[in-house]
Amino acid sequence: MTVRVESNSYLTEEQQRVYQLRTSLERNGGTPGGFLDLLAAVVEEGTWRQVPSDVNVDQPFASFKDFIEAKPPFGLGHKPEYVLKVLQVPHPNEGVREIRQRMEEMRSAVRAMLAEDGITGYSEEQRDRDIKAWAALDRSGGWWLAFFVACQVSKGADGKQAAASRPVKVSAAEFARRSGTSPERVLRYLHAWEAAKEAGVVQFGAADLFPGHEPVDLPDEEVWGQFYSSRRSSASERSALVAAAAEVAGIRPTKALEVKENPTALKVAIIADQRTAEAAKQALEVRAAEARKAERVEYIKRVADEGKVKSPAGLPVDLPAQAKEKAATFVAVVKDEKATPEAVAEAYEAVQALIVETVISDPEISKREQRTRFTKAITSTVKSIESIDPGDLIAVADDDLRAVIAAAQKRINDLAELITRQ
């Protein structure tokens, strides 16, 4: 049996304190009162800056992170993330104001020093767990969700924030991507929280909160609607359009708005009832036709006004005056409010025919059109070939696949030889 004896009689006074700190961390991790007291002293007196960083080395540690990670007796021999977790445990005497203040100052200093090396104790895995929890509770709405968004989301696109000791926030777009919602909706929660702070309803503003922030007192749910501006507002532009369409259809606007704000109920009705499903299908078809009609009307107007179009291959083309005049004749057709989708489609096809005619009638444009088309086809083929992993290809190649590749190679060689002779 081997017994390890660890002697510390050769250590300096500062090293003795580091030794005691490390021992306290390992032995008292469950109730780290002694460790927290020692760590506060080490931070306050800068002890970690006064001990050598290694054997036969006089220089101190370059950072607090290095001090924590260094092997004993020079450092604590632990991961910084572990120390940050221990810091979350309250000191047994933290009910005393002086001790609580000392602990808060120590925790703030330690987190700030570790943050200088990019260590905040808040991992991306934890962020993902938090955001998934947000998504799971999403249906409940209300103040808790707004508080969580205010902790996690920065208004800036890059997610940066000033306090180096705090975990970095993310943008509304990134939060929306991870939680499966829209950036606009995330920002509505953030704006609700900030409006509540301005009104004095909540104590902390978004700038005061950060990922992993301890829970705060939340207002009554009854006042939530005064700050959260959702799509339920009948004054909103979209709701006004829904209300107007409902009146045209001869139904009460409140019914249409109620359905608009409850897509889950609508989905269930579509799945469960054939008549509802058919009505939804017809509505979508009408909506798609109207959207297509509107796009084509705008396209015809733009062609007539500017005369700038793109060829079938995507080549920019300026329509000659005669073709532009012909396009202008179709504007009156599509501007008619009574114009049917079919009439607009015919005008659109006629304008497309003008573009093709312009390309064919001009030898130079026609030549560039063909060159562009060939270039796109060949480039696409090359990219597809480059995406093939040779190792995977060898593993599955058979006679049929070899024949296909050989035929493709022959075709490419023939084309290369053809253009070389020109």
N, C-alpha and C positions, 0 to 999 in steps of 0.2 A: 504494500500500500504506500502510495506516494503522498506526502503532505506538502502543500505549497505554503511557504512562509513569505509574507510580504513585509519587508522592513521599510520604515519611513523615517528612520533616525537621521538620515543624511540630508533630508529635505530642508530647504529654507523655510522661513515663517510663511511666506506667500505660498510656497508649494505645499506646506502643511495644510493650509486652508483649502487649496484645490483638492488635495487628497481627501479631506473631510467632506468636501462638497460631493465628490464622486462617490464616496462610500455611502453618504446619506441618500444619494439618488438611487443607488442599487438596493439599499436595505429598507428605505422608507418610502418607496414609490407609491404605496397605497395611501398613506397619510403623510404627505411630504412637507409637514410643518418645518422640520429641521432643514430640509433641503431648500425650501423657499427662503428661510431666514439667511442661510449661508449664501445663496445665490444673490440675494439683495445686497449683502455685504460685499461680495465679489464685484458686483456691478457698480455699486456706489463708490468703492475705493479704487476701482480699476485694477484689481488684483490680477486679472487675467492678462493685463498688459505688462505686468512686472515679473512674470515668470518666463524662463527660457522655453523656447518652442520645441527643443529636442536635445539629445545628448551632445555635449561639446558644442552647443550653440548658445550664443549670448543674446541673439535677437529675439524679441518677443513675438507673439503670434500676430500675423498680418490681419486677421479678422476674428470675430467672436465665433464664427462657424468653425474655423480651424481649431480654436481652443476646445470647442465641444467635441470635435471629432478626434483630436489627438489622443494617442494611447497614454494610459497612466504611466508614470505619475505626472506627466506634463499637462494632460487634459482630462476630459471626462470619459472619453472612449465610447461615446454614444452618438446616435444620429440626432441632428438638430430637430427633426420632426418629433422625435420622442420627447425631447425637453419641452417643446411647445405644447405637447399633449399634457405633460405633467403640470405645466403652468395653468391649465384650465381647472385644476383641482383647487378649491378654496383653501386658504390657510385656516387651520382650526380656530385661530383667534381673530379672524377677519371681521368679526363683529365689532371689534374695537376700532374706532375711527382712525387713529394713528397708524395702526398695523395695516388696515385696509388701504390707506393712502400710500403707505410704503410699498405694499404689494403691487398696487396699480402702477406706480411709477417704475418699479422693477420690471413688470411684465411689458409695459410700453417700451422701455429701453431695450430689453432683450429682443422683442419683435422687430423694433426698428433696426437694430444691428444685424439681425439675421436677414431682414428684408433687403439690406444692402447687397447681399449675395443671392438675392432672388428666392429666399426661403420664407414663405409666409405661413406654412402649416396648412394651407388650404389648397388641396390638390385638384386637378381637373376631374379625377374620378369622383371626388366629393361634390364638385360642382354639378357633374352629371346626375349624381344621386339626388341632389337638392332640386335640380330643375325637373327631374322626373317626378319627384314628390309634388312639385308645383303643378305639373300637368295632371297628376292624378286627382288633385284637389281643385282643379280648374273649375269644375262645375259648381262648386260652392260659391265662387265669386267673393266679393267683399274685401274688407280691410286687410285680411291676412295675405291675400294674393298681392294686393297693392304694396304692402310692407315688404314682401319677398322680392318683388320686382325692384323696389327702391333700393334694396340691399345689393342686388345682383347687376343692375343695368345702369350703364352710363349713357348720357345723351350723345356723347361723342361717338363717331363711327369706329374709332380705334379702341374704345374701351379703356383708355388711360385715365388715371386719376392722380391727384397731387400727393396724397399721403403715402410715402414709401413703405410704411410699416403695415399697410393694409393689403389684403388680397386684391388683385386687379379685377375690376368689373368688366363686363362684356357689353357689346353693343346690343341694341334692341333686335337687330337682324339676327345676330348669333344666338341670342336667347330664344327667339322665335323658331330658328332652325332646330334647336335641340329639344324644344318643348312641343313642336308640331302645331304652332299657331302662327298668327301674322305679326309682323313688326308693328303695324298700326295699333293692333289690340294691346300689345305689350306697352306701347307708349301711352295709351289711354289710362292704363293702370298707374303708370309713372306720373302722368299729369294729375291724376286724381289725388295721389299722395302729396304732391307738391302744392296743390290747391288747398288741401287740408292743413298743411303746415303754415301757409300764408294766413289762413283763417284762425290759426291757433288751436285747431282741433287735435293735431298730433304734435308731439314734443320735438321729434327729430325730423330734419329735412333729408332729402335723398343724399345730399352731400355729406351728411353726418353718418350715414349708414354704409355698411360694407358686407361682402359675403361672409357668412358665419356670425353675423351680429346677434347678440343675445335678444330674445323676444322683448317686445315693448308693449306697453298698455295701448290697446286699440279702442277707437270710439265705438259707440253703439251702431249696430247694423242699420238702424232706422235712418241715420243721417248719411248713409253711403250714397244714396241716389242724388244727394245735393252736390257731390263732388265728381262722381264718375259719369262722364259724358259718353254714353253708349249709343249704338245705332237704334235704340228704342225711341229716341227723341223724334216725335212726329214733326218737329220743325226742321229736321235735317233734310238735305236735298233729296237723298234717296227715298226717305220715307214720304216726302211730298210727292215724288213721282209715283210711288206705289199707291198712295191715296188717290191721286188723279186717275190712274189707270183703273182703280176699283170703281170709281164713280162712272167711268165710261162703260165698264162691264155691267153696271147695274147692281153692284153689291156694296155693302157697308165698308168704308175705308178701314174701320177698326178691325174688321175680320181679316182683311188683307195684311194689315200691319202686324196682327197677332201671328199669322202664319209666317210672315217674313222673319219675325224674331224667334221662331221656334222651329229651326230646320230639323232637329231631331224628331219632333212629332210628325213633321211632314214626311220625313224619310220612312218612319214606321207606317204611316198611312199608305204611302206608295207601295211598300212591300206587301202590306196586308190586303189592300183593296185594288182590284183590277181597274175599276172606273177612275180612281184617283191616279193610278199609274198611267192610264191613257191620257188623262187630262194634263199630267205633268209632261208626258212625252210631246203632246201637241204644243204645249206652251214653250218647251225648249226648241222645238222645230221652228215655231214662229219667231222666237227670240234670235235664233241663229240666222234665219232668213233676213230679219230686219237689220241685224248687225252686218251681214254680208252686203245688203243693199246700201247701207250707210257708207261702208268702206268703198264701194264701187263708185258711188256718187262723188265722194271726195276725190277719188283718183281721177275721174273724168274731168272734174273742175280743175285740178292741178295741171293735168296735161294740157288743157285748153289755155290756161293762164300762162304757164311757164314754158311749155313745149319741150320739157326735159323728161326723158323716159329712160327705161332700161330695156335692152333687147332680151329675147328669150334666154340668152347665155349670160345675162347680167351686165352687158356692156353699156356704159352711159351713151346715150344718143340724143342729139338735138333734132327735133322734128323740123322739117322744112316748112316754110310759111304755108304752102298749100295744104299739107297734112294737118297743120295746126288749125287752119280755118275749118277743115272738115270736122276735127274734134270738137270745135266750138259749137257746131250745129247740134251736137248731142247734149250739150249742157242744158238747153231749154227743156229737153225731154226728161232728164233726170231731176231737174229742179221742181217739176210739177209735183205738188203734194199728193196727187192722185196716181202718180206713176206706180205701176205694179212692180214687184221684184223681177218679173219676167221682162218687162220693158227696160228696166235698168240693166238686166243681164245682157240683153241684145245690144244696148248702147256700149256696154263694157267690151263685149266681143268685137264690135265694130272698131273701137279704138285700138284694141289689140291687133286687129288686122291691119290698121294703118301703120303700126310699128313694124310689123313683119314686112309690109310692102316697102317701107322706107329702107329697111336693112337690105332687102333683095335688090332694090333698084340702084343702090349705090355700091359699085364694085369695091371700093376701099373699105366701107363699113362691113360689107358682106365678108370680105377677106378677114378682117379683124374678128368678126363674129365667129367664123369657123375656127380661127386660131384659138380664140378664147374657149370655145367648146371642146376642142381637142386637148388643150392644156388642162382643163378641168378634169376630163375623163382620164388622161394619163396620170395626172397627179393623184387622183383618187385611187387609181389602180396601184400605184407605187406605195401609197400609204397603207393600203390593205396588205400588200406583200410584206412590207416592213414590219407589220404587226404580227407576223407569223413567227413563232418561236422555233428555231431549227431543231432543238432537242425534241420538242413535242411532235414536230413533223416527222422526224425519223422514227419515232416510236410507233406511229400509226400508219406510215406510208404503205400502200399496197400497189398492185399493178395499175389499177384504175387511176389512182391519184398521181402515180408517176406519169401516166399517159397524158393527164390533164396539164401537168406542169410542163412536160416536154412540148405539148402543143402550144402552150402560152409562150414558152421561150422561142419557139420557131416563129410565131407570129410577131413577136417583138423584134427578133433578128431580121425578119423580112422587111418590117417597117423601117428599121434603122438603116438597112442596106438601100432601101428605096430613096430615103431622103438624103443619104450620103451621095448618091449618083446625081442628084439635082444640082 
